[in-house]
Structure formats: C-alpha cells, structure tokens
Amino acid sequence: MEEVASLMQGFSIALTPYNLALMFIGIVLGVIIGVLPGLGGANGVAILLPLTFTMPPTSAIIMLSCIYWGALFGGAITSILFNIPGEPWSVATTFDGHPMARKGQADEALTAAFTSSFVGAFVAVVVITFLAPIIARFALKFGPAEFFSVFFLTFASFVGMGRGSPWKTVAAMALGFALAAVGMDGVTGQLRMTFGYDQLLNGFDFLIAVIGLFGIGEILSSMEDGLKFQGSQAKLRLRVVLTTWKKLLAYWSTSIRSCIIGCWMGITPGGATPASFMSYGLAKRISPRGNNFGKGEIEGVVAPETAAHAAGTSALLPMLTLGIPGSPTAAVLLGGLLIWGLQPGPLLFVEQKEFVWGLIASMYLGNIVGLIVVLTCVPFFAAILRVPFSIIAPVILVICAIGAYTVNNNMFDVWMMLVFGVVGYVFNKLQYPLAPLVLAIVLGDKAEESFRQSMLLSQGSLNIFWANPLVASIMTLGLLMLLWPLASSLRARFGASRSATA
C-alpha cells in the first residue's frame, strides 16, 4: 500500500499541464527518431538531452523517457511498412510484419505491434513499481565490496550474454575503462592521461561521447549505405483496430511468455534485441502455426514486440535502484541524472522520493499517450520516410553539433564529438558492440572507486569480495558469466572432437 500511495503522489506530479505537454512532445519526437533508420532511443535521448538542461529534473526526465517510449513504438512502423528495422530490436518484427503489409494487412500488423508494445511496457512498469522499492531498501545495506560485485556482474553479463564475440565485447569495454580513467584521480588528486589539455581535467564528458558514438557514428554508416526508402502506404481503420484487438486475445499465452522473457532480459543486461529474437524463436517453436511464421503470421509480430518493449522498459529498474543501466538508453538517462545532480541508486528513493515516483507515474501515462499517438498518426510518421535521406542526415549532424557545443559552450567538445563519431563508425564497420563501451565510460570510474575503497578496507586482500554470502554469491555469479563463453567454446570443441572420432 505504501508503493500505491507513493504512486498516486507521482501521478499528481506527472499530471500537471506542463509535464503532460512535455510528455506529448517527447512521444512525437521519439516516434520520429524511431522511424528514421540510423537513429534510435539512445541516439535520440543523447542528441536532445542538452535541450532539457533548463528544465526541472522531473520534467526533463519525463520528456526524455517519453522520447524513449516513442522510439520503441516508431521502430515497428518502418519494419512493417518498409521492411527497414528502425531499431535493432525491430528486426524480428520484419519477419512477419512486412509479409502482412504486402498482403494488404498493414493496419492489422501495425495494430498488433503497437498493442503488444503497450502490453509489454505496461507489465514492465508494474514490475518496476513494486520491485524497485524492495531492491532499493535491500541495496541500502550495500558497502563498497557489494557495489563493486554488482558492477562486476554487470560487466561480466555483457560478456557472457552478448550475441557477438566475447573478445570484441571485452575490447570495447577495455577502451571504455581507459576513457573513464582520463582526468583527475578522485582518490589521490593526480592527473591521468590528460596530455596537457586543460579541457580533459574532468575527463571525457559522457554526453559528448554518446552523441558522437551513437549520433554521428550511425549517421555516417547510414550515409555510406545510401538509404532509399520505398514501402507501403498505411492508414489505420477503426474497424480493423477493434477486430485485431479481439483477435489478439487468443495470443494471451504468447504475450505472458514474451513479457517474462523481456523483463528478465531487461533487468539483466541482455537487452531488447536478444529478447525479441528469443521470444520470436520460442513462439515459432511452441505455436501450432509455427510453420506459417515468416509468411505473415500475426503471432510473429506479437512475440518480438511484447518482449522488446518489456526489456526496454525494465532496463530502467537497475538504473534507478542500483545506479547500473541495463541498456544504452538507460546509460544515457543515467548520465542525464548525474548532470542534474541526482545520484541514481538506493538513496534516490529516500532523498528524491517525489522525483522517482513522478518518473514511474509518467511511464504509465507516457505508454498510454504513445499508443494513442501512434494509432492516430501512422500516415504522418510514415510520410517522413518520403523525405530524402540527403536532407535528413545534415539536419541531424547539425543538431548533434549544437547539442555537443551547448554542454560546456566549448568548440573542443564539438571536435571530440567528431572523434567519437569516427570511433563509432569504425566500431560499426568492424562489428564491435557500442553498448559495453558506453557502459564502461559511465560506470568505469564508479567501479574503480568501489574497488579501491574495498582494497583500502581490506588492506589489499581480495578476500573482501567473498567475506559474506551476499557479496560472494554476486561475485561467483559474475565469474560464471565471465567464463561462460569460454566454457561453451570448450564444450563445443570437445563435442566436435568426440563426433569426429566416433
């Protein structure tokens, strides 16, 4: 009941006319960002973050989170109508969504996608509402060793649960740790790797790095691809929407299973993309219509969209309660909170109670506003793709440059943004993941601080990380995650050698 009372207080904060207007603006901007390939939730939040510096923190985070909800919704539009995934997690939606559009069922596919997205996000917000205060109260008992063990588990999970090469994940993370170490040492006060540049005394600004890595890097890749948009027209008819809603009731088990997968993959740093593919694969295997998947089966739209939105939303849970982002977008939002002087973690629920519950209430409202906006404005958002990409790309580049300059009113930041943009482009070409790099930039200094505090307390003994059952279990789980790819490789090699000898 305490959580319900706090949530009602949060609704009173989120339902002010100013915050409602920001909510609507954020949803519209987010859908536009989600529709445009090469952008995405993390990119959009990073690019538009400087616009919120003059707002109160609660209003700013409401707008930014609604940009994220809009981007989640917008990715389905391009996937279904144009067979172009607006977001990485929308790839699985193209498998059945676009075939439905080619058969003249675009409005049915879009309704199924938007409704499933709403359901997945709603369930995840309910989980955040009732689970976040429990985790926060539990985390108040954490010391430096416990916090480092959680950081270690987060980094190790990216290695163990990543879809790509674990060595590339480790390499990206190592670069992030090196960048996070630049500037003044918080313990000794010594300068590290500033190379005589006074602008680097405080290290690399997180926002500059994110705008460059995501915004500039993705646009450079998209320009190289020479994107040309061609697809189907769409108009949602009320009769089709109501008919589709009735039809979706038959897939309740698929929705529940996808919500569970999505929430689990969001809270652990698995991410929305693996969640969508995992949910699609399970639905194809379990469904009696599995053989029809890939030919225009509506269940093939429900499963990935529900899981992706559940994962994308629940990724905010570890960010709010432990200060550990579960996704690149959550990492950008974490950076925003730090810029506004708010420290995510268990104390946030004690010191900034109104902010936390106002944000959680806005998640409910933003999800509802997002569903209404996309159901009523699909033709408008789809028409954006008729604008030549040669016009859209320079506009985005200018917005990125303005955003980077306004952080510190310094041209050095613009040049650094371009350098990070080249790094992001190279990472994309070489298929190195950006999420571990961003995570290490955000959390590298915090992990280092927790580790050094632990070493001071234990006088240099690593036994402190196995000093009690809590920290020992987290560290052991982290080591298992870290070694999981190696164990899987050895098991596969051993199985192959046994089959060859047989």
C-alpha positions as CSV (number, residue, x, y, z in Angstrom):
1,M,0.0,0.0,0.0
2,E,2.9,2.3,0.6
3,E,4.0,1.9,-3.0
4,V,0.5,2.6,-4.2
5,A,0.2,5.8,-2.1
6,S,3.6,7.0,-3.4
7,L,2.5,6.2,-7.0
8,M,-0.7,8.3,-6.5
9,Q,1.5,11.2,-5.4
10,G,3.6,10.6,-8.5
11,F,0.6,10.9,-10.7
12,S,-0.2,14.3,-9.2
13,I,3.3,15.4,-10.3
14,A,3.1,13.9,-13.7
15,L,-0.4,15.1,-14.5
16,T,0.5,18.9,-14.4
17,P,-0.3,20.6,-17.8
18,Y,3.5,21.4,-18.3
19,N,4.6,17.8,-17.8
20,L,1.7,16.4,-20.0
21,A,2.8,18.8,-22.8
22,L,6.4,17.6,-22.5
23,M,5.1,14.0,-22.5
24,F,3.3,14.5,-25.8
25,I,6.2,16.4,-27.4
26,G,8.6,13.6,-26.2
27,I,6.4,10.9,-27.7
28,V,6.2,12.6,-31.1
29,L,9.9,13.3,-31.2
30,G,10.6,9.7,-30.1
31,V,8.4,8.2,-32.8
32,I,10.1,10.4,-35.5
33,I,13.5,9.2,-34.1
34,G,12.3,5.6,-34.2
35,V,11.0,5.9,-37.7
36,L,14.3,7.2,-39.1
37,P,16.9,4.4,-39.6
38,G,20.3,5.2,-38.2
39,L,18.8,6.8,-35.1
40,G,17.2,5.1,-32.1
41,G,16.2,5.6,-28.5
42,A,19.8,6.1,-27.2
43,N,20.7,8.4,-30.0
44,G,17.6,10.5,-29.7
45,V,17.9,10.9,-26.0
46,A,21.6,11.7,-26.3
47,I,21.1,14.3,-29.0
48,L,18.1,16.0,-27.3
49,L,19.5,15.8,-23.8
50,P,21.0,19.4,-23.9
51,L,17.5,20.8,-24.6
52,T,16.4,19.8,-21.1
53,F,19.2,21.4,-19.1
54,T,17.0,24.4,-18.2
55,M,14.0,22.2,-17.1
56,P,13.4,20.9,-13.6
57,P,14.9,17.4,-13.3
58,T,11.5,15.7,-13.1
59,S,10.1,17.4,-16.2
60,A,13.4,16.7,-18.1
61,I,13.5,13.0,-17.3
62,I,9.7,12.7,-18.2
63,M,10.4,14.2,-21.6
64,L,13.5,12.1,-22.2
65,S,11.8,8.9,-21.1
66,C,8.8,9.6,-23.4
67,I,11.3,10.1,-26.3
68,Y,12.4,6.6,-25.5
69,W,8.8,5.2,-25.4
70,G,8.2,6.9,-28.8
71,A,11.3,5.4,-30.3
72,L,10.2,2.0,-29.2
73,F,6.9,2.4,-30.9
74,G,8.3,4.1,-34.0
75,G,10.7,1.2,-34.9
76,A,7.7,-1.0,-35.7
77,I,6.4,1.4,-38.4
78,T,9.4,1.1,-40.7
79,S,9.8,-2.6,-40.0
80,I,6.3,-3.4,-41.2
81,L,5.7,-0.8,-43.9
82,F,9.2,-0.6,-45.4
83,N,11.0,-3.8,-44.2
84,I,13.6,-1.5,-42.7
85,P,14.2,-2.1,-39.0
86,G,14.1,1.4,-37.4
87,E,15.6,-0.2,-34.3
88,P,17.9,-3.3,-33.8
89,W,15.1,-5.0,-31.8
90,S,12.6,-4.4,-34.7
91,V,14.5,-6.9,-37.0
92,A,12.4,-9.8,-35.7
93,T,9.2,-7.8,-36.4
94,T,10.0,-7.6,-40.1
95,F,9.9,-11.4,-40.4
96,D,6.1,-11.5,-40.3
97,G,5.1,-7.8,-40.2
98,H,6.3,-6.9,-43.7
99,P,4.7,-10.0,-45.3
100,M,1.4,-9.0,-43.7
101,A,1.8,-5.5,-45.2
102,R,2.5,-6.9,-48.6
103,K,-0.8,-8.9,-48.3
104,G,-2.7,-5.7,-47.6
105,Q,-2.8,-6.3,-43.8
106,A,-0.6,-3.4,-42.8
107,D,-3.2,-1.8,-40.5
108,E,-3.7,-5.2,-38.7
109,A,0.1,-5.7,-38.4
110,L,0.6,-2.2,-37.0
111,T,-2.3,-2.5,-34.5
112,A,-0.9,-5.8,-33.3
113,A,2.6,-4.3,-33.0
114,F,1.5,-1.2,-31.1
115,T,-0.8,-3.1,-28.8
116,S,1.8,-5.7,-28.0
117,S,4.3,-2.9,-27.3
118,F,1.9,-1.3,-25.0
119,V,1.3,-4.5,-23.1
120,G,5.0,-5.3,-22.8
121,A,5.9,-1.9,-21.5
122,F,2.9,-1.8,-19.1
123,V,3.8,-5.1,-17.5
124,A,7.4,-3.9,-17.1
125,V,6.3,-0.6,-15.4
126,V,4.2,-2.6,-13.0
127,V,7.3,-4.7,-12.2
128,I,9.3,-1.5,-11.6
129,T,6.5,-0.1,-9.4
130,F,6.5,-2.9,-6.9
131,L,10.0,-4.3,-7.2
132,A,12.1,-1.1,-7.3
133,P,11.4,0.0,-3.7
134,I,12.2,-3.6,-2.4
135,I,15.6,-3.6,-4.3
136,A,16.4,-0.1,-3.2
137,R,15.8,-0.9,0.5
138,F,17.9,-4.0,0.1
139,A,20.7,-2.1,-1.6
140,L,20.9,0.4,1.3
141,K,22.8,-2.3,3.1
142,F,25.5,-2.4,0.4
143,G,29.1,-1.4,1.1
144,P,31.9,-0.8,-1.4
145,A,32.6,-4.5,-1.9
146,E,28.9,-5.2,-2.6
147,F,28.7,-2.4,-5.1
148,F,31.8,-3.5,-6.9
149,S,30.5,-7.0,-7.1
150,V,27.3,-5.7,-8.7
151,F,29.4,-3.6,-11.2
152,F,31.5,-6.7,-11.9
153,L,28.4,-8.8,-12.5
154,T,27.0,-6.2,-14.9
155,F,30.2,-6.0,-17.0
156,A,30.6,-9.8,-16.9
157,S,26.9,-10.3,-18.0
158,F,27.7,-8.3,-21.2
159,V,30.5,-10.7,-21.9
160,G,28.5,-13.9,-21.0
161,M,25.1,-12.9,-22.5
162,G,26.3,-10.9,-25.6
163,R,25.3,-12.2,-29.0
164,G,28.6,-11.3,-30.7
165,S,32.3,-12.2,-30.0
166,P,33.1,-12.0,-26.3
167,W,36.6,-10.8,-27.2
168,K,35.2,-7.8,-29.0
169,T,33.0,-7.1,-26.0
170,V,36.0,-7.2,-23.7
171,A,38.0,-5.0,-26.1
172,A,35.2,-2.4,-26.3
173,M,34.8,-2.4,-22.5
174,A,38.6,-2.0,-22.0
175,L,38.6,1.1,-24.2
176,G,35.7,2.4,-22.2
177,F,37.6,1.9,-18.9
178,A,40.6,3.7,-20.4
179,L,38.4,6.7,-21.4
180,A,36.7,6.7,-18.0
181,A,40.2,6.9,-16.3
182,V,41.1,10.2,-18.0
183,G,41.2,13.3,-15.8
184,M,41.8,13.9,-12.2
185,D,42.0,10.9,-9.9
186,G,39.2,11.2,-7.3
187,V,41.3,9.5,-4.6
188,T,44.8,10.9,-5.0
189,G,44.1,14.1,-7.0
190,Q,46.7,13.2,-9.6
191,L,46.1,13.9,-13.3
192,R,45.8,10.9,-15.6
193,M,46.2,10.8,-19.4
194,T,45.3,14.5,-19.9
195,F,48.3,15.0,-22.3
196,G,48.5,18.7,-21.3
197,Y,44.9,19.5,-22.3
198,D,43.2,21.6,-19.6
199,Q,39.8,20.6,-21.1
200,L,40.4,17.0,-20.1
201,L,40.9,17.8,-16.4
202,N,37.4,16.4,-15.7
203,G,37.8,13.6,-18.2
204,F,35.7,13.0,-21.3
205,D,32.2,14.3,-21.0
206,F,29.8,11.4,-21.1
207,L,27.3,13.3,-23.2
208,I,29.9,14.3,-25.9
209,A,31.0,10.7,-26.2
210,V,27.4,9.4,-26.5
211,I,26.4,12.0,-29.1
212,G,29.4,11.1,-31.2
213,L,29.3,7.3,-30.8
214,F,25.6,7.0,-31.5
215,G,24.5,10.1,-33.4
216,I,27.5,10.8,-35.7
217,G,28.6,7.1,-36.0
218,E,25.2,5.8,-37.0
219,I,24.6,8.7,-39.5
220,L,28.0,8.0,-41.1
221,S,27.1,4.4,-41.5
222,S,23.7,5.2,-42.9
223,M,25.1,7.7,-45.4
224,E,27.5,5.1,-46.6
225,D,24.6,2.7,-47.1
226,G,22.8,5.3,-49.3
227,L,19.4,4.6,-47.8
228,K,16.4,4.9,-50.1
229,F,13.0,4.5,-48.6
230,Q,10.3,2.6,-50.5
231,G,7.4,1.0,-48.9
232,S,3.6,0.6,-48.4
233,Q,1.1,3.3,-47.5
234,A,-0.8,2.8,-44.2
235,K,-4.0,4.0,-42.7
236,L,-5.4,2.6,-39.5
237,R,-9.2,2.0,-39.8
238,L,-11.1,1.8,-36.5
239,R,-13.0,-1.3,-37.6
240,V,-9.7,-3.1,-38.3
241,V,-8.2,-1.9,-35.0
242,L,-11.2,-3.3,-33.0
243,T,-11.2,-6.6,-34.9
244,T,-7.4,-7.0,-34.3
245,W,-7.8,-6.4,-30.6
246,K,-10.4,-9.2,-30.4
247,K,-8.0,-11.5,-32.4
248,L,-5.1,-10.7,-30.0
249,L,-7.0,-12.1,-27.0
250,A,-6.2,-15.6,-28.4
251,Y,-2.5,-15.0,-28.0
252,W,-2.5,-14.2,-24.3
253,S,-0.1,-17.1,-23.5
254,T,2.4,-15.7,-26.1
255,S,2.1,-12.2,-24.5
256,I,2.7,-13.5,-21.0
257,R,5.7,-15.6,-22.1
258,S,7.2,-12.6,-24.0
259,C,6.7,-10.3,-21.0
260,I,8.6,-12.7,-18.8
261,I,11.4,-13.0,-21.3
262,G,11.5,-9.3,-21.9
263,C,11.5,-8.3,-18.2
264,W,14.3,-10.8,-17.4
265,M,16.5,-9.7,-20.3
266,G,15.9,-6.1,-19.4
267,I,16.8,-6.4,-15.7
268,T,19.8,-8.5,-16.5
269,P,21.8,-6.6,-19.2
270,G,20.7,-8.9,-22.0
271,G,18.9,-6.1,-23.9
272,A,15.8,-5.7,-26.1
273,T,17.3,-7.2,-29.2
274,P,18.1,-10.7,-27.8
275,A,14.8,-10.6,-26.0
276,S,12.9,-10.0,-29.3
277,F,14.7,-12.8,-31.1
278,M,14.4,-15.2,-28.2
279,S,10.7,-14.6,-27.9
280,Y,10.1,-14.9,-31.6
281,G,12.1,-18.2,-31.7
282,L,10.1,-19.7,-28.7
283,A,6.8,-18.6,-30.2
284,K,7.7,-20.2,-33.5
285,R,8.7,-23.5,-31.8
286,I,5.6,-23.6,-29.4
287,S,2.9,-22.2,-31.7
288,P,0.6,-24.7,-33.6
289,R,1.0,-22.2,-36.5
290,G,4.8,-22.3,-36.3
291,N,5.2,-23.4,-39.9
292,N,3.4,-20.3,-41.0
293,F,5.9,-17.9,-39.3
294,G,7.7,-15.8,-41.8
295,K,4.7,-15.7,-44.2
296,G,2.6,-13.2,-42.4
297,E,1.6,-14.7,-39.1
298,I,0.2,-12.1,-36.5
299,E,1.7,-14.1,-33.6
300,G,5.1,-13.5,-35.2
301,V,4.5,-9.7,-34.6
302,V,3.1,-10.1,-31.1
303,A,6.0,-12.0,-29.6
304,P,9.0,-9.8,-30.5
305,E,7.2,-6.5,-30.0
306,T,6.0,-7.5,-26.5
307,A,9.4,-8.8,-25.4
308,A,11.3,-5.8,-26.8
309,H,9.2,-3.3,-25.0
310,A,9.2,-5.2,-21.8
311,A,13.0,-5.4,-21.9
312,G,13.5,-1.8,-23.0
313,T,11.3,-0.6,-20.1
314,S,12.5,-2.9,-17.3
315,A,16.1,-1.9,-18.1
316,L,15.3,1.2,-16.1
317,L,14.9,-0.8,-12.9
318,P,18.6,-1.5,-12.2
319,M,19.4,2.1,-13.3
320,L,17.1,3.6,-10.7
321,T,17.7,1.2,-7.8
322,L,21.4,0.4,-8.1
323,G,22.7,3.2,-10.5
324,I,23.5,0.5,-13.1
325,P,22.0,1.0,-16.6
326,G,20.6,-2.1,-18.2
327,S,20.7,-0.7,-21.8
328,P,22.5,2.0,-23.8
329,T,19.4,4.3,-23.4
330,A,19.3,3.7,-19.7
331,A,23.0,4.6,-19.6
332,V,22.2,7.9,-21.4
333,L,19.4,8.6,-18.9
334,L,21.8,7.8,-16.1
335,G,24.2,10.4,-17.5
336,G,21.4,12.9,-17.5
337,L,20.6,12.3,-13.9
338,L,24.2,12.9,-12.9
339,I,24.3,16.1,-14.9
340,W,21.2,17.3,-12.9
341,G,22.9,16.5,-9.6
342,L,20.9,13.3,-8.9
343,Q,22.7,10.1,-7.9
344,P,20.8,7.0,-9.1
345,G,20.8,4.3,-6.6
346,P,19.1,3.2,-3.4
347,L,19.4,6.7,-1.7
348,L,17.4,8.2,-4.6
349,F,14.2,6.6,-3.2
350,V,14.9,8.3,0.1
351,E,16.3,11.7,-0.9
352,Q,14.4,12.3,-4.1
353,K,11.1,10.4,-3.5
354,E,8.9,12.8,-5.5
355,F,11.3,12.6,-8.5
356,V,11.3,8.8,-8.5
357,W,7.5,8.3,-8.2
358,G,6.8,11.2,-10.7
359,L,9.0,9.4,-13.2
360,I,7.3,6.0,-12.6
361,A,3.9,7.6,-12.9
362,S,5.0,9.2,-16.2
363,M,5.9,5.8,-17.5
364,Y,2.2,4.7,-17.2
365,L,1.0,7.9,-18.8
366,G,3.6,8.0,-21.5
367,N,2.8,4.5,-22.5
368,I,-0.9,5.4,-22.9
369,V,-0.1,8.6,-24.8
370,G,2.3,6.8,-27.0
371,L,-0.3,4.2,-28.0
372,I,-2.9,6.9,-28.8
373,V,-0.4,8.9,-30.8
374,V,0.9,6.1,-33.0
375,L,-2.6,4.7,-33.6
376,T,-3.9,8.1,-34.9
377,C,-0.8,9.4,-36.7
378,V,0.7,6.5,-38.6
379,P,0.3,8.1,-42.1
380,F,2.1,11.2,-40.9
381,F,5.0,9.3,-39.4
382,A,5.3,7.0,-42.4
383,A,5.4,10.1,-44.7
384,I,8.6,11.2,-43.0
385,L,10.4,8.4,-44.9
386,R,9.5,10.2,-48.2
387,V,11.9,13.0,-47.3
388,P,15.3,12.3,-49.0
389,F,17.9,11.0,-46.6
390,S,20.3,13.5,-48.1
391,I,18.3,16.2,-46.4
392,I,17.7,14.4,-43.1
393,A,21.3,13.4,-42.5
394,P,22.8,17.0,-42.5
395,V,20.0,18.2,-40.2
396,I,20.8,15.5,-37.7
397,L,24.5,16.3,-37.9
398,V,23.8,20.0,-37.2
399,I,21.6,19.1,-34.2
400,C,24.4,16.8,-32.8
401,A,27.0,19.6,-33.2
402,I,24.7,22.1,-31.4
403,G,24.0,19.6,-28.6
404,A,27.7,19.0,-28.1
405,Y,28.5,22.7,-28.1
406,T,25.8,23.6,-25.5
407,V,27.2,21.2,-22.9
408,N,30.1,23.4,-22.0
409,N,29.9,26.2,-24.7
410,N,33.3,24.9,-26.0
411,M,34.3,24.1,-29.6
412,F,36.7,21.4,-28.1
413,D,33.7,19.3,-27.3
414,V,32.5,19.5,-30.9
415,W,35.8,18.2,-32.2
416,M,35.8,15.5,-29.6
417,M,32.2,14.6,-30.7
418,L,33.5,14.1,-34.3
419,V,36.4,11.9,-33.0
420,F,33.9,9.8,-31.1
421,G,31.7,9.7,-34.2
422,V,34.6,8.2,-36.2
423,V,35.2,5.7,-33.4
424,G,31.5,4.7,-33.5
425,Y,31.6,4.4,-37.3
426,V,34.7,2.1,-37.1
427,F,33.1,0.0,-34.4
428,N,30.1,-0.5,-36.6
429,K,32.2,-1.5,-39.6
430,L,34.2,-3.9,-37.5
431,Q,31.1,-5.2,-35.7
432,Y,32.3,-4.2,-32.3
433,P,29.4,-3.5,-29.8
434,L,28.9,0.0,-28.6
435,A,26.8,-0.8,-25.5
436,P,29.8,-2.2,-23.5
437,L,31.9,0.8,-24.4
438,V,29.2,3.2,-23.3
439,L,28.6,1.2,-20.1
440,A,32.3,1.3,-19.2
441,I,32.5,5.1,-19.8
442,V,29.5,5.6,-17.5
443,L,30.4,3.2,-14.7
444,G,34.2,2.8,-15.1
445,D,35.1,5.4,-12.5
446,K,32.4,4.2,-10.1
447,A,33.6,0.6,-10.4
448,E,37.2,1.8,-9.8
449,E,36.2,3.9,-6.8
450,S,34.3,0.9,-5.2
451,F,37.2,-1.4,-5.9
452,R,39.9,0.9,-4.4
453,Q,37.7,1.6,-1.3
454,S,37.3,-2.2,-0.9
455,M,41.1,-2.6,-1.1
456,L,41.6,0.1,1.5
457,L,39.1,-1.5,3.9
458,S,40.7,-5.0,3.5
459,Q,44.3,-3.7,3.3
460,G,44.8,-5.1,-0.2
461,S,43.1,-8.5,0.3
462,L,40.7,-9.8,-2.3
463,N,39.0,-11.9,0.3
464,I,36.7,-9.0,1.0
465,F,34.8,-10.0,-2.1
466,W,34.0,-13.3,-0.5
467,A,33.6,-12.0,3.0
468,N,29.8,-12.6,3.3
469,P,27.3,-14.8,1.5
470,L,25.8,-11.8,-0.5
471,V,29.0,-10.4,-2.0
472,A,30.3,-13.9,-2.5
473,S,27.3,-15.1,-4.4
474,I,27.3,-12.0,-6.7
475,M,31.0,-12.3,-7.4
476,T,30.7,-16.0,-8.1
477,L,27.8,-15.4,-10.5
478,G,29.9,-12.7,-12.2
479,L,32.8,-15.1,-12.7
480,L,30.5,-17.7,-14.1
481,M,29.1,-15.1,-16.6
482,L,32.6,-14.0,-17.5
483,L,33.8,-17.6,-18.1
484,W,30.6,-18.8,-19.8
485,P,31.7,-18.1,-23.4
486,L,35.0,-20.0,-22.8
487,A,33.1,-22.9,-21.3
488,S,30.7,-23.0,-24.2
489,S,33.6,-22.9,-26.7
490,L,35.4,-25.8,-24.9
491,R,32.2,-27.8,-24.7
492,A,31.5,-27.3,-28.4
493,R,35.1,-28.2,-29.4
494,F,35.0,-31.3,-27.1
495,G,31.7,-32.4,-28.7
496,A,33.0,-31.9,-32.2
497,S,36.2,-33.9,-31.5
498,R,34.1,-36.8,-30.0
499,S,31.8,-36.9,-33.0
500,A,34.9,-36.9,-35.3
501,T,36.5,-39.9,-33.5
502,A,33.2,-41.8,-33.5
